[in-house]
Amino acid sequence: MRVRGGASVTNLFPTQKQNLKRFGRSDEGQALVLTALALVMLMMMAGLGVDVGYLRYQKQQMQKAADAGALAGATALAYNGAWKAAAVADVNANGFTTIKNDGTSTGVTILVDKPWEGPFAGQAGYVEVSVSQPQPTFFMKVFLPDDQNTVAVRSWAVASALGSAPGCIYALEPAGSGALEVTGSVGIHAACSILIDSSDPSAFVKTGSGVVSAKNIGIVGGMSQGGSGLVKPTPMTSLAPFGDPLSLVTAPSPGTCTPQSGIITGSGTTTLQPATFCRGINISGSGTVIFTAGTYILEGGGLTVIGSARLVGNGVTFYNTGNSTYLYAPIKFTGSSVSTLSAPTSGVLAGILFFQDRSIIACCGPTTVNTIDGSSGAVITGALYFPTTPLKYAGSTTLLSPYTIMVAWKLEFAGSANTSIFVDYTSLPNGASPIHSSLLVE
C-alpha cells in the first residue's frame, strides 16, 4: 500500500519513531517537560500563598478583637464592673460573634476568664480573652481530605486591670469656665496628664508668667491664655467627656463622736487616734500633732491648720463630711505649718489622703473651697479627692512627695510656687496609682 508522495505506511512508522526519539533526547523536549512541572509548582505555591495570606489576615482580625476584649474586660474589672460581659461585647463589636443574625452558629468560640496560660496564669487582676474559629481554605483543599479542608485559627490576649491611669490632675466641673485656673508666676510641672472635663471654651484659664508642663493636657472644651507663661505640650481640645476617676472607691462610714478634742492649740505635742470628729479638727499654735495611722472622719468642721503647727501622719486618710447637726466645712492649710502626711499603702483607701464626701452639693463659694497654702512647706503624699468642691493650691514653695494626685470640682493654682508633681507609686499595691487603667501585658 502506498500513500500520497509515494511512501509506504511500513516505511512511515520507523521514521516517526526515530523523530520522537530524537525529540525526547533534544533540549527542547526537556525544557517543555520542566516548564510544565514548574508551572504546576508555581500554581501550587501561588495557591498556598493565597490561603496562608487569608489565614494570616483572619488571625490579625481575631487578634484585634482579642486585644479590644481584654482591654475592655480589664477596664471593667478595675471598676468592679461586669468584666466578662464587657470583654465579649468588645469582641463582638470587632466582628466576631458566636451566632449569626439567622440564629445559626458562626463557629466562633470566645473564652473570657482569669489567665489560664502564660506567666499570669491564675493571677487576680488580669483578664485573658481567646477568640478562635475554623477558617476555610481555597487551594489547599485540593490536597486535603474533605473532612480536613478548614484550619483552626486562634488569637488571644491578656490585659491587666492594675495599671496606672495617665492622669494625676483632674478638674471635674462639666460646664463652667476656669475649671482649671493657673495665675501669677506659679508653675506646674507634672509627670502625668492633666485632664479637664468642662466643655466651656475657657475651661482652662492660664494667665501670668508661670509655665505649665505635663505629659499631656486634655480638655473637653478649650483654653483661654494670657501673659507670658508657656503651656506645653499644646492642649488637646474637644476631648470626650469623662467621669470621676475615683468614683468606685468605697467611702468610710462615720461612727460615734470621739471624746478626743478636735481643738488643738499651744506648742506641745499631741497624738490623735483614728476616730469620728463631729466638729472637725482645728489646729493652731506652734505645736506638733501626730496622727496615728488610720481613717479620721471629719463629720462637720473640716480640718483647719493655721500658724506654725507641724503635722505628722503616715498611712492616714481624712474623710471630710457633714450633716444637719455638724455642718460641712472645707480643708484649710494656711500659715507656715511644716507638715508631712501620707496616705495608706494598703487596703480600700490605699493612696487616698483627703476624701471629700461625694454627697456634698457642688458649689464654689468661699465656704467650700479647700485650700493648701504652699508657703507651709507641706509634704503631701496621696490623692486630694474633692469631687464636688474646689481645691486651691497657693504659696511660694513646692509639693515635694513621691506622688500627688488632685481630683477636684475646680482647681486653682496661684502664687509663685514651682509645683513639681511626681508619679512614683512604688509604695502602693502593684506599684500602681489608685486611679487604675487597663493595659495589654500579653
C-alpha positions, 0 to 999 in steps of 0.5 A: 500500500502506498500513500500520497508522495509515494511512501509506504505506511511500513516505511512511515512508522520507523521514521516517526519513531526515530523523530520522537526519539530524537525529540525526547533526547533534544533540549527542547523536549526537556525544557517543555517537560520542566516548564510544565512541572514548574508551572504546576509548582508555581500554581501550587505555591501561588495557591498556598500563598493565597490561603496562608495570606487569608489565614494570616489576615483572619488571625490579625482580625481575631487578634484585634478583637482579642486585644479590644476584649481584654482591654475592655474586660480589664477596664471593667474589672478595675471598676468592679464592673461586669468584666466578662460581659464587657470583654465579649461585647468588645469582641463582638463589636470587632466582628466576631460573634458566636451566632449569626443574625439567622440564629445559626452558629458562626463557629466562633468560640470566645473564652473570657476568664482569669489567665489560664496560660502564660506567666499570669496564669491564675493571677487576680487582676488580669483578664485573658480573652481567646477568640478562635474559629475554623477558617476555610481554605481555597487551594489547599483543599485540593490536597486535603481530605474533605473532612480536613479542608478548614484550619483552626485559627486562634488569637488571644490576649491578656490585659491587666486591670492594675495599671496606672491611669495617665492622669494625676490632675483632674478638674471635674466641673462639666460646664463652667469656665476656669475649671482649671485656673493657673495665675501669677508666676506659679508653675506646674510641672507634672509627670502625668496628664492633666485632664479637664472635663468642662466643655466651656471654651475657657475651661482652662484659664492660664494667665501670668508668667508661670509655665505649665508642663505635663505629659499631656493636657486634655480638655473637653472644651478649650483654653483661654491664655494670657501673659507670658507663661508657656503651656506645653505640650499644646492642649488637646481640645474637644476631648470626650467627656469623662467621669470621676476617676475615683468614683468606685472607691468605697467611702468610710462610714462615720461612727460615734463622736470621739471624746478626743478634742478636735481643738488643738492649740499651744506648742506641745505635742499631741497624738490623735487616734483614728476616730469620728470628729463631729466638729472637725479638727482645728489646729493652731499654735506652734505645736506638733500633732501626730496622727496615728495611722488610720481613717479620721472622719471629719463629720462637720468642721473640716480640718483647719491648720493655721500658724506654725503647727507641724503635722505628722501622719503616715498611712492616714486618710481624712474623710471630710463630711457633714450633716444637719447637726455638724455642718460641712466645712472645707480643708484649710492649710494656711500659715507656715505649718511644716507638715508631712502626711501620707496616705495608706499603702494598703487596703480600700483607701490605699493612696487616698489622703483627703476624701471629700464626701461625694454627697456634698452639693457642688458649689464654689463659694468661699465656704467650700473651697479647700485650700493648701497654702504652699508657703507651709512647706507641706509634704503631701503624699496621696490623692486630694479627692474633692469631687464636688468642691474646689481645691486651691493650691497657693504659696511660694514653695513646692509639693515635694512627695513621691506622688500627688494626685488632685481630683477636684470640682475646680482647681486653682493654682496661684502664687509663685510656687514651682509645683513639681508633681511626681508619679512614683507609686512604688509604695502602693499595691502593684506599684500602681496609682489608685486611679487604675487603667487597663493595659495589654501585658500579653 
